[in-house]
Amino acid sequence: MLSVVVAPWAGEAEPVFVHNPDELHDAASTMKVAVLAALTRSGMNLDAEVPVVNRFESVVGGDFGNDPDYDSDPLPWELLGTHVPLRLLVERMITHSSNLATNICLARTTPQAIAEVWRRAGATDSATPRGIEDYAARAAGVHNLVSARDLVRLLHSLRDEPELLDLLECNEFRVDLAAGIPPGVPIAFKNGWIPGARHCVGLVAPMDCPPYLLAVCYTGPLATGADHGDPAGRLLARVSAAVWKRRKEIGRTGTAAVEGAARQAG
């Protein structure tokens, strides 16, 4: 299942092209954008030091921990048992997609605060009710879910928070949407990948036309779950490249302007 939403950054970011926009996918690491917004909007001191631990409360009772072999970032694991500024963990959650850092950040906010992030963005179906690798919750039917439309809404909701967009621009995993645009073009983005799914949402800022939003969610056998070299990542890059070719049409025309780009990528 492939979902695509293309929208201008200006105004209300009304999509000019959608394909399965409201299909729900396992959120993978795209949910980390909602965690980022919840933490920063809470007014919490991000320079306060917090313990680096690997035990977290499950939303269905009991506790759980992360598996270092399932994490894309070794740094927080090297810091286990120490205290570090919360800001460091927030940054690694986004720039290196650290699962351990994410769950520590989640423990510093509340489910209600994250739900409010989605509500404020205008999301209709997406939710982040549990931590990463909370397998007991997943077995009980508690799932982190996103749609491409809601991911676009979520990123657009950060329009008055440039420091968050700046952090998203520092994402190290430039293997899907970022790989489909020329080097050096600014893109504030977050991707997520697990076996069976690969997604990304980004704000692309060309020099020759207004910025635009693109979200692509893929669920299917192409997604190997690999950090790099994932065939699903290459699929997302092709979609991004096709939309890039039509970038000047996004802000001034309707759906028909980018339909050909999406068909070409598929």
Backbone as CSV, one residue per row, in Angstrom:
resi,resn,N_x,N_y,N_z,CA_x,CA_y,CA_z,C_x,C_y,C_z
1,MET,0.838,-1.197,0.000,0.000,0.000,0.000,0.872,1.246,0.000
2,LEU,0.656,2.107,-0.969,1.396,3.357,-1.087,0.434,4.519,-0.895
3,SER,0.812,5.444,-0.030,0.037,6.661,0.212,0.915,7.868,-0.071
4,VAL,0.348,8.863,-0.750,1.108,10.062,-1.106,0.224,11.286,-0.904
5,VAL,0.815,12.330,-0.319,0.153,13.634,-0.224,1.173,14.704,-0.575
6,VAL,0.796,15.594,-1.487,1.626,16.741,-1.878,0.821,18.000,-1.585
7,ALA,1.455,18.978,-0.938,0.747,20.210,-0.586,1.713,21.380,-0.581
8,PRO,1.234,22.583,-0.927,2.065,23.777,-0.766,2.232,24.094,0.714
9,TRP,3.349,24.665,1.072,3.586,25.064,2.461,2.726,26.267,2.842
10,ALA,2.422,27.120,1.882,1.704,28.363,2.155,0.270,28.105,2.588
11,GLY,-0.258,29.060,3.322,-1.659,29.012,3.711,-2.004,27.819,4.575
12,GLU,-3.094,27.167,4.242,-3.568,26.023,5.020,-2.990,24.709,4.528
13,ALA,-2.068,24.771,3.599,-1.414,23.568,3.070,-2.431,22.560,2.543
14,GLU,-3.364,23.057,1.748,-4.351,22.167,1.155,-3.683,21.298,0.094
15,PRO,-3.845,19.989,0.155,-3.168,19.118,-0.803,-3.567,19.406,-2.248
16,VAL,-2.584,19.286,-3.138,-2.855,19.389,-4.576,-2.841,18.013,-5.223
17,PHE,-2.343,17.018,-4.487,-2.411,15.644,-4.971,-2.488,14.711,-3.776
18,VAL,-3.383,13.729,-3.859,-3.481,12.703,-2.825,-3.667,11.345,-3.477
19,HIS,-3.089,10.348,-2.855,-3.279,8.960,-3.265,-3.336,8.135,-1.981
20,ASN,-4.467,7.550,-1.697,-4.678,6.821,-0.435,-4.247,7.662,0.765
21,PRO,-4.681,8.908,0.849,-4.135,9.819,1.868,-4.500,9.459,3.300
22,ASP,-5.616,8.771,3.489,-6.096,8.491,4.839,-5.907,7.037,5.250
23,GLU,-5.213,6.279,4.415,-4.889,4.897,4.775,-3.959,4.918,5.987
24,LEU,-4.265,4.103,6.991,-3.450,4.086,8.201,-2.315,3.087,8.071
25,HIS,-1.134,3.521,8.521,0.074,2.710,8.495,0.669,2.673,9.894
26,ASP,1.398,1.612,10.202,2.208,1.609,11.407,3.129,2.822,11.356
27,ALA,3.147,3.614,12.411,3.837,4.904,12.368,5.340,4.789,12.231
28,ALA,5.926,3.670,12.697,7.385,3.573,12.783,7.906,4.848,13.459
29,SER,9.019,5.379,12.992,9.632,6.508,13.703,9.084,7.873,13.322
30,THR,8.107,7.942,12.422,7.511,9.243,12.136,6.805,9.813,13.360
31,MET,6.419,8.927,14.314,5.753,9.401,15.527,6.665,10.288,16.377
32,LYS,7.962,10.255,16.112,8.909,11.033,16.906,8.715,12.531,16.714
33,VAL,8.102,12.941,15.608,7.789,14.358,15.409,6.757,14.813,16.438
34,ALA,5.761,13.994,16.702,4.747,14.343,17.699,5.358,14.407,19.093
35,VAL,6.278,13.497,19.400,6.963,13.521,20.702,7.784,14.804,20.825
36,LEU,8.491,15.164,19.759,9.284,16.398,19.746,8.413,17.604,20.053
37,ALA,7.294,17.720,19.376,6.416,18.873,19.578,5.848,18.898,20.990
38,ALA,5.438,17.744,21.502,4.867,17.692,22.850,5.874,18.142,23.895
39,LEU,7.101,17.684,23.775,8.132,18.052,24.759,8.448,19.541,24.707
40,THR,8.667,20.066,23.522,9.080,21.466,23.428,7.944,22.408,23.808
41,ARG,6.718,22.028,23.534,5.584,22.889,23.882,5.244,22.834,25.365
42,SER,5.788,21.872,26.075,5.486,21.730,27.496,6.176,22.782,28.347
43,GLY,7.160,23.463,27.771,7.914,24.441,28.549,8.986,23.825,29.418
44,MET,9.205,22.522,29.272,10.218,21.839,30.060,11.605,22.371,29.723
45,ASN,12.460,22.428,30.727,13.831,22.859,30.537,14.612,21.748,29.839
46,LEU,14.913,21.934,28.579,15.598,20.894,27.819,17.069,20.782,28.190
47,ASP,17.574,21.748,28.946,18.966,21.676,29.383,19.114,20.977,30.732
48,ALA,17.984,20.619,31.348,18.040,19.859,32.604,18.565,18.455,32.333
49,GLU,19.361,17.941,33.247,19.936,16.608,33.065,18.964,15.531,33.529
50,VAL,18.885,14.470,32.758,17.968,13.360,33.058,18.761,12.058,33.005
51,PRO,18.316,11.037,33.735,19.031,9.755,33.704,18.782,9.010,32.397
52,VAL,19.807,8.369,31.900,19.689,7.522,30.722,19.437,6.100,31.207
53,VAL,18.212,5.637,31.029,17.779,4.334,31.534,17.171,3.529,30.392
54,ASN,16.934,2.257,30.661,16.300,1.397,29.651,15.189,0.567,30.269
55,ARG,14.405,1.161,31.153,13.187,0.538,31.658,12.087,1.582,31.614
56,PHE,10.953,1.202,31.019,9.863,2.130,30.816,8.540,1.469,31.163
57,GLU,7.590,2.257,31.595,6.272,1.738,31.936,5.471,1.461,30.672
58,SER,4.915,0.265,30.603,4.014,-0.059,29.496,2.659,0.571,29.753
59,VAL,1.974,0.949,28.684,0.648,1.553,28.849,-0.394,0.528,29.280
60,VAL,-0.031,-0.768,29.248,-0.974,-1.797,29.691,-0.522,-2.443,31.003
61,GLY,0.451,-1.809,31.676,0.943,-2.344,32.938,2.260,-3.077,32.768
62,GLY,3.056,-3.086,33.826,4.368,-3.695,33.752,5.365,-2.748,33.107
63,ASP,6.511,-3.280,32.727,7.504,-2.433,32.086,8.161,-3.171,30.931
64,PHE,8.979,-2.437,30.191,9.647,-3.006,29.029,10.934,-2.228,28.791
65,GLY,11.775,-2.758,27.926,13.007,-2.080,27.554,13.241,-2.171,26.068
66,ASN,14.193,-1.397,25.598,14.557,-1.419,24.176,15.683,-2.407,23.925
67,ASP,15.774,-2.844,22.677,16.821,-3.752,22.237,17.856,-2.939,21.469
68,PRO,19.121,-2.917,21.911,20.127,-2.123,21.201,20.333,-2.576,19.756
69,ASP,20.069,-3.837,19.475,20.241,-4.330,18.105,19.151,-3.832,17.168
70,TYR,18.088,-3.266,17.737,16.965,-2.772,16.946,17.012,-1.242,16.838
71,ASP,18.111,-0.653,17.312,18.226,0.803,17.364,19.223,1.277,16.312
72,SER,18.947,2.436,15.738,19.815,2.981,14.693,20.897,3.899,15.247
73,ASP,20.906,4.125,16.556,21.837,5.087,17.136,22.536,4.497,18.354
74,PRO,23.843,4.266,18.291,24.550,3.671,19.426,24.840,4.641,20.563
75,LEU,24.832,5.953,20.301,25.294,6.894,21.317,24.518,6.817,22.634
76,PRO,23.176,6.877,22.632,22.480,6.812,23.921,22.788,5.538,24.705
77,TRP,23.063,4.437,24.010,23.403,3.196,24.700,24.751,3.309,25.396
78,GLU,25.645,4.075,24.816,26.937,4.297,25.455,26.812,5.168,26.706
79,LEU,25.704,5.877,26.835,25.478,6.784,27.959,24.619,6.177,29.055
80,LEU,24.220,4.909,28.900,23.390,4.253,29.924,24.024,4.391,31.300
81,GLY,23.196,4.736,32.289,23.679,4.875,33.657,24.219,6.245,33.998
82,THR,24.247,7.146,33.027,24.717,8.508,33.274,23.534,9.472,33.229
83,HIS,23.816,10.733,33.471,22.829,11.800,33.309,23.299,12.716,32.183
84,VAL,22.378,13.090,31.285,22.711,13.973,30.171,21.601,15.002,30.011
85,PRO,21.887,16.132,29.359,20.821,17.102,29.093,19.720,16.480,28.237
86,LEU,18.492,16.754,28.605,17.363,16.234,27.836,17.466,16.662,26.374
87,ARG,18.014,17.825,26.141,18.156,18.328,24.770,18.945,17.357,23.895
88,LEU,19.990,16.749,24.451,20.791,15.796,23.686,19.932,14.631,23.216
89,LEU,19.069,14.123,24.092,18.221,12.988,23.738,17.163,13.394,22.715
90,VAL,16.626,14.600,22.856,15.665,15.107,21.873,16.320,15.173,20.497
91,GLU,17.537,15.681,20.464,18.233,15.801,19.184,18.518,14.437,18.572
92,ARG,18.990,13.474,19.381,19.293,12.146,18.827,18.027,11.421,18.375
93,MET,16.908,11.694,19.036,15.631,11.114,18.629,15.295,11.490,17.192
94,ILE,15.662,12.723,16.804,15.333,13.212,15.463,16.472,12.974,14.485
95,THR,17.680,13.365,14.830,18.773,13.327,13.862,19.269,11.918,13.587
96,HIS,19.189,11.016,14.593,19.659,9.644,14.417,18.565,8.613,14.683
97,SER,17.348,9.090,14.893,16.168,8.234,15.089,16.356,7.231,16.226
98,SER,16.986,7.666,17.314,17.238,6.785,18.455,15.939,6.343,19.126
99,ASN,15.747,5.038,19.230,14.586,4.513,19.935,14.713,4.698,21.437
100,LEU,15.917,4.461,21.967,16.125,4.615,23.406,15.880,6.067,23.817
101,ALA,16.441,7.003,23.083,16.222,8.414,23.398,14.742,8.763,23.315
102,THR,14.049,8.184,22.339,12.626,8.477,22.182,11.833,8.055,23.411
103,ASN,12.081,6.862,23.903,11.314,6.399,25.057,11.644,7.185,26.317
104,ILE,12.888,7.647,26.444,13.222,8.513,27.582,12.478,9.838,27.451
105,CYS,12.407,10.370,26.231,11.651,11.603,26.003,10.161,11.399,26.257
106,LEU,9.636,10.269,25.801,8.220,9.965,26.038,7.895,9.958,27.525
107,ALA,8.824,9.440,28.319,8.600,9.367,29.763,8.572,10.746,30.402
108,ARG,9.039,11.754,29.680,9.067,13.118,30.208,7.853,13.932,29.754
109,THR,6.964,13.317,29.006,5.734,13.982,28.611,4.566,13.073,28.970
110,THR,3.393,13.318,28.421,2.211,12.530,28.761,1.479,12.130,27.486
111,PRO,0.714,11.044,27.530,-0.104,10.682,26.369,-1.065,11.792,25.973
112,GLN,-1.564,12.509,26.975,-2.493,13.603,26.682,-1.811,14.730,25.904
113,ALA,-0.554,15.016,26.253,0.170,16.081,25.559,0.434,15.699,24.104
114,ILE,0.753,14.440,23.886,1.010,14.001,22.504,-0.289,13.972,21.711
115,ALA,-1.375,13.525,22.337,-2.672,13.551,21.668,-3.068,14.982,21.294
116,GLU,-2.697,15.943,22.149,-3.002,17.340,21.860,-2.206,17.842,20.662
117,VAL,-0.983,17.355,20.493,-0.199,17.716,19.316,-0.931,17.302,18.046
118,TRP,-1.403,16.068,18.019,-2.134,15.585,16.851,-3.438,16.377,16.653
119,ARG,-4.140,16.660,17.755,-5.405,17.394,17.653,-5.168,18.789,17.099
120,ARG,-4.148,19.456,17.637,-3.832,20.813,17.198,-3.437,20.841,15.720
121,ALA,-2.829,19.775,15.248,-2.442,19.696,13.839,-3.633,19.467,12.924
122,GLY,-4.774,19.054,13.498,-5.939,18.750,12.679,-5.977,17.320,12.195
123,ALA,-5.146,16.468,12.792,-5.130,15.058,12.404,-6.448,14.395,12.770
124,THR,-6.862,13.464,11.930,-8.144,12.801,12.154,-8.009,11.375,12.670
125,ASP,-6.937,10.687,12.299,-6.841,9.270,12.660,-5.510,8.880,13.299
126,SER,-4.474,9.670,13.128,-3.159,9.302,13.622,-3.086,9.445,15.142
127,ALA,-2.257,8.607,15.764,-2.146,8.617,17.227,-0.826,7.983,17.642
128,THR,-0.354,8.376,18.824,0.888,7.849,19.389,0.624,7.436,20.830
129,PRO,-0.085,6.323,21.054,-0.480,5.948,22.409,0.544,5.135,23.189
130,ARG,1.636,4.677,22.554,2.570,3.808,23.290,4.007,4.078,22.872
131,GLY,4.924,3.566,23.676,6.328,3.699,23.376,6.797,2.699,22.335
132,ILE,8.034,2.902,21.885,8.631,2.010,20.892,9.057,0.710,21.581
133,GLU,8.672,-0.415,20.990,8.946,-1.761,21.505,8.149,-2.090,22.763
134,ASP,7.038,-1.410,22.965,6.102,-1.805,24.028,5.247,-2.931,23.445
135,TYR,5.828,-4.120,23.423,5.189,-5.241,22.738,3.925,-5.720,23.451
136,ALA,3.880,-5.575,24.761,2.668,-5.959,25.485,1.493,-5.092,25.046
137,ALA,1.752,-3.799,24.871,0.692,-2.896,24.420,0.276,-3.230,22.991
138,ARG,1.271,-3.514,22.155,0.937,-3.866,20.770,0.086,-5.123,20.720
139,ALA,0.431,-6.116,21.550,-0.351,-7.351,21.583,-1.772,-7.099,22.062
140,ALA,-1.939,-6.048,22.870,-3.266,-5.702,23.378,-4.045,-4.809,22.414
141,GLY,-3.466,-4.547,21.236,-4.169,-3.748,20.234,-3.917,-2.260,20.315
142,VAL,-2.869,-1.848,21.040,-2.516,-0.423,21.148,-1.430,-0.128,20.120
143,HIS,-1.761,0.664,19.103,-0.846,0.855,17.983,-0.563,2.338,17.728
144,ASN,0.672,2.632,17.361,1.029,3.949,16.844,0.724,3.952,15.340
145,LEU,-0.145,4.857,14.927,-0.622,4.866,13.544,-0.502,6.265,12.941
146,VAL,-0.239,6.290,11.631,-0.216,7.567,10.909,-0.843,7.387,9.541
147,SER,-1.311,8.495,8.997,-1.694,8.562,7.583,-0.837,9.633,6.922
148,ALA,-0.710,9.568,5.625,0.081,10.566,4.901,-0.524,11.957,5.065
149,ARG,-1.842,12.053,5.031,-2.486,13.360,5.189,-2.179,13.949,6.563
150,ASP,-2.275,13.110,7.596,-2.018,13.607,8.947,-0.554,13.971,9.156
151,LEU,0.369,13.265,8.499,1.780,13.634,8.615,2.036,15.009,8.008
152,VAL,1.403,15.310,6.878,1.514,16.645,6.294,0.942,17.681,7.254
153,ARG,-0.193,17.380,7.835,-0.787,18.320,8.798,0.123,18.525,10.006
154,LEU,0.737,17.449,10.468,1.618,17.539,11.629,2.815,18.438,11.331
155,LEU,3.459,18.225,10.184,4.622,19.049,9.858,4.210,20.506,9.659
156,HIS,3.075,20.725,9.023,2.604,22.089,8.808,2.292,22.783,10.127
157,SER,1.906,22.018,11.138,1.582,22.611,12.442,2.813,23.172,13.143
158,LEU,4.008,22.872,12.632,5.241,23.406,13.215,5.671,24.718,12.559
159,ARG,4.803,25.331,11.766,5.196,26.488,10.963,5.655,27.665,11.818
160,ASP,5.172,27.761,13.063,5.589,28.859,13.941,6.659,28.417,14.933
161,GLU,7.280,27.277,14.672,8.315,26.742,15.556,9.567,26.423,14.721
162,PRO,10.237,27.469,14.234,11.360,27.247,13.318,12.490,26.425,13.916
163,GLU,12.633,26.456,15.239,13.701,25.667,15.842,13.453,24.173,15.676
164,LEU,12.196,23.767,15.623,11.880,22.354,15.406,12.139,21.979,13.952
165,LEU,11.778,22.857,13.040,12.053,22.597,11.623,13.561,22.558,11.369
166,ASP,14.300,23.415,12.061,15.759,23.400,11.912,16.333,22.057,12.360
167,LEU,15.801,21.519,13.458,16.277,20.228,13.938,15.940,19.120,12.943
168,LEU,14.735,19.148,12.391,14.343,18.147,11.405,15.207,18.233,10.151
169,GLU,15.740,19.395,9.875,16.624,19.552,8.717,17.968,18.860,8.936
170,CYS,18.281,18.538,10.200,19.555,17.887,10.528,19.468,16.361,10.523
171,ASN,18.333,15.823,10.115,18.155,14.371,10.045,19.273,13.742,9.206
172,GLU,19.943,12.733,9.759,21.081,12.094,9.099,20.663,11.060,8.048
173,PHE,19.432,10.556,8.117,19.029,9.445,7.262,18.408,9.958,5.963
174,ARG,19.277,10.367,5.050,18.848,11.013,3.811,18.750,9.977,2.695
175,VAL,17.905,8.964,2.921,17.873,7.812,2.019,16.526,7.620,1.332
176,ASP,15.562,8.495,1.594,14.277,8.334,0.917,13.855,9.657,0.277
177,LEU,13.044,10.475,0.937,12.623,11.721,0.294,13.814,12.610,-0.031
178,ALA,14.771,12.710,0.885,15.935,13.576,0.658,16.787,13.087,-0.507
179,ALA,16.774,11.774,-0.742,17.562,11.221,-1.848,16.943,11.539,-3.205
180,GLY,15.700,12.004,-3.216,15.026,12.302,-4.474,15.129,13.744,-4.913
181,ILE,15.821,14.571,-4.130,15.995,15.977,-4.501,17.486,16.266,-4.637
182,PRO,17.851,17.337,-5.331,19.276,17.625,-5.519,19.997,17.878,-4.190
183,PRO,21.271,17.503,-4.111,22.048,17.791,-2.900,22.068,19.289,-2.610
184,GLY,21.980,19.619,-1.348,22.027,21.019,-0.941,20.683,21.686,-0.826
185,VAL,19.626,21.085,-1.361,18.285,21.656,-1.217,17.798,21.403,0.214
186,PRO,17.423,22.442,0.943,16.970,22.233,2.324,15.713,21.378,2.383
187,ILE,15.712,20.422,3.299,14.526,19.617,3.562,14.473,19.307,5.058
188,ALA,13.377,19.692,5.688,13.119,19.364,7.091,12.222,18.138,7.081
189,PHE,12.725,17.015,7.604,11.988,15.773,7.382,12.229,14.770,8.503
190,LYS,11.308,13.819,8.571,11.474,12.676,9.473,10.967,11.445,8.758
191,ASN,11.789,10.405,8.804,11.402,9.139,8.209,11.255,8.076,9.304
192,GLY,10.709,6.955,8.904,10.543,5.831,9.818,10.545,4.545,9.028
193,TRP,11.153,3.501,9.595,11.259,2.242,8.870,11.278,1.076,9.841
194,ILE,10.548,0.068,9.481,10.512,-1.212,10.171,10.311,-2.269,9.089
195,PRO,10.548,-3.533,9.393,10.219,-4.550,8.390,8.745,-4.446,7.997
196,GLY,8.499,-4.226,6.727,7.129,-4.120,6.233,6.618,-2.716,6.043
197,ALA,7.384,-1.696,6.444,6.884,-0.325,6.291,8.035,0.663,6.206
198,ARG,7.863,1.668,5.363,8.812,2.785,5.291,8.033,4.042,4.939
199,HIS,8.208,5.100,5.731,7.475,6.348,5.537,8.419,7.537,5.664
200,CYS,7.992,8.663,5.124,8.725,9.911,5.330,7.803,11.086,5.045
201,VAL,7.984,12.155,5.826,7.294,13.417,5.574,8.349,14.507,5.589
202,GLY,8.252,15.448,4.638,9.266,16.482,4.564,8.731,17.805,4.047
203,LEU,9.410,18.861,4.471,9.196,20.203,3.951,10.391,20.528,3.070
204,VAL,10.165,20.647,1.764,11.224,20.886,0.794,11.219,22.368,0.437
205,ALA,12.396,22.984,0.434,12.491,24.426,0.193,13.386,24.709,-1.015
206,PRO,12.853,24.599,-2.235,13.645,24.905,-3.439,14.016,26.389,-3.481
207,MET,15.065,26.695,-4.226,15.472,28.087,-4.402,14.640,28.788,-5.470
208,ASP,14.005,28.029,-6.357,13.352,28.621,-7.518,11.831,28.615,-7.461
209,CYS,11.262,28.228,-6.323,9.803,28.235,-6.188,9.458,28.094,-4.708
210,PRO,8.192,28.288,-4.341,7.824,28.202,-2.935,8.013,26.789,-2.369
211,PRO,8.180,26.683,-1.054,8.336,25.378,-0.416,7.066,24.536,-0.535
212,TYR,7.276,23.233,-0.427,6.134,22.331,-0.475,6.321,21.191,0.519
213,LEU,5.212,20.564,0.843,5.177,19.419,1.759,4.919,18.147,0.970
214,LEU,5.610,17.087,1.378,5.411,15.790,0.747,5.450,14.715,1.820
215,ALA,4.437,13.867,1.845,4.429,12.693,2.718,4.197,11.460,1.863
216,VAL,5.017,10.454,2.090,4.865,9.170,1.404,4.930,8.071,2.449
217,CYS,3.931,7.231,2.474,3.891,6.087,3.387,3.766,4.818,2.549
218,TYR,4.613,3.854,2.836,4.568,2.584,2.117,4.525,1.447,3.120
219,THR,3.582,0.552,2.932,3.508,-0.685,3.698,3.469,-1.846,2.717
220,GLY,4.447,-2.753,2.830,4.498,-3.871,1.903,5.837,-4.582,1.936
221,PRO,6.022,-5.534,1.052,7.194,-6.417,1.110,8.496,-5.754,0.698
222,LEU,8.465,-4.601,0.029,9.709,-3.941,-0.342,10.472,-3.415,0.870
223,ALA,9.768,-3.181,1.960,10.387,-2.591,3.142,11.083,-3.673,3.964
224,THR,12.407,-3.648,3.944,13.189,-4.660,4.660,13.452,-4.292,6.104
225,GLY,13.292,-3.008,6.448,13.630,-2.550,7.783,15.076,-2.126,7.924
226,ALA,15.842,-2.162,6.834,17.249,-1.763,6.886,17.371,-0.243,6.942
227,ASP,18.364,0.244,7.707,18.599,1.681,7.780,18.932,2.243,6.399
228,HIS,19.769,1.524,5.663,20.194,1.944,4.324,19.989,0.766,3.371
229,GLY,19.855,1.072,2.082,19.722,0.017,1.091,18.371,-0.649,1.042
230,ASP,17.372,-0.035,1.633,16.018,-0.585,1.657,15.333,-0.294,0.313
231,PRO,14.840,-1.316,-0.411,14.140,-1.038,-1.673,12.973,-0.069,-1.504
232,ALA,12.303,-0.111,-0.355,11.203,0.832,-0.132,11.727,2.258,-0.031
233,GLY,12.935,2.420,0.501,13.542,3.741,0.525,13.768,4.274,-0.870
234,ARG,14.174,3.399,-1.779,14.380,3.819,-3.172,13.051,4.180,-3.833
235,LEU,11.990,3.470,-3.470,10.665,3.814,-3.987,10.277,5.223,-3.549
236,LEU,10.464,5.536,-2.272,10.137,6.871,-1.769,10.981,7.928,-2.466
237,ALA,12.248,7.593,-2.734,13.122,8.545,-3.439,12.602,8.824,-4.842
238,ARG,12.076,7.791,-5.518,11.542,8.001,-6.867,10.307,8.896,-6.838
239,VAL,9.454,8.692,-5.848,8.284,9.562,-5.719,8.735,10.998,-5.483
240,SER,9.700,11.167,-4.586,10.208,12.507,-4.278,10.813,13.160,-5.516
241,ALA,11.585,12.402,-6.278,12.204,12.950,-7.489,11.150,13.357,-8.517
242,ALA,10.094,12.563,-8.645,9.036,12.879,-9.604,8.291,14.146,-9.206
243,VAL,8.026,14.295,-7.909,7.358,15.516,-7.434,8.288,16.720,-7.612
244,TRP,9.570,16.536,-7.348,10.537,17.627,-7.527,10.487,18.183,-8.948
245,LYS,10.332,17.328,-9.938,10.292,17.780,-11.326,9.099,18.697,-11.586
246,ARG,8.043,18.540,-10.799,6.830,19.353,-10.985,6.687,20.408,-9.885
247,ARG,7.757,20.680,-9.172,7.683,21.523,-7.973,7.097,22.909,-8.252
248,LYS,7.346,23.468,-9.435,6.878,24.822,-9.726,5.374,24.876,-9.944
249,GLU,4.758,23.724,-10.109,3.314,23.682,-10.333,2.524,23.503,-9.046
250,ILE,3.191,23.144,-7.966,2.472,22.767,-6.745,1.710,23.937,-6.154
251,GLY,2.308,25.114,-6.153,1.664,26.245,-5.509,0.641,26.971,-6.339
252,ARG,0.513,26.620,-7.625,-0.370,27.411,-8.481,-1.374,26.604,-9.267
253,THR,-1.330,25.260,-9.153,-2.300,24.461,-9.896,-2.870,23.381,-9.004
254,GLY,-3.836,22.691,-9.506,-4.523,21.677,-8.717,-3.965,20.288,-8.905
255,THR,-4.793,19.341,-8.573,-4.385,17.943,-8.541,-3.745,17.474,-9.842
256,ALA,-4.274,17.880,-10.963,-3.787,17.362,-12.241,-2.315,17.682,-12.468
257,ALA,-1.816,18.714,-11.839,-0.447,19.141,-12.088,0.572,18.129,-11.628
258,VAL,0.278,17.392,-10.581,1.271,16.447,-10.055,0.836,15.002,-10.186
259,GLU,-0.334,14.770,-10.731,-0.777,13.382,-10.919,0.210,12.601,-11.779
260,GLY,0.707,13.250,-12.838,1.655,12.571,-13.718,2.937,12.221,-13.000
261,ALA,3.359,13.089,-12.066,4.583,12.811,-11.312,4.419,11.562,-10.466
262,ALA,3.287,11.431,-9.825,3.070,10.272,-8.974,2.975,8.991,-9.802
263,ARG,2.325,9.087,-10.964,2.227,7.901,-11.821,3.605,7.506,-12.325
264,GLN,4.411,8.515,-12.654,5.755,8.240,-13.150,6.587,7.528,-12.090
265,ALA,6.467,7.950,-10.818,7.246,7.336,-9.740,6.796,5.921,-9.481
266,GLY,5.494,5.669,-9.551,4.973,4.341,-9.272,5.367,3.319,-10.292
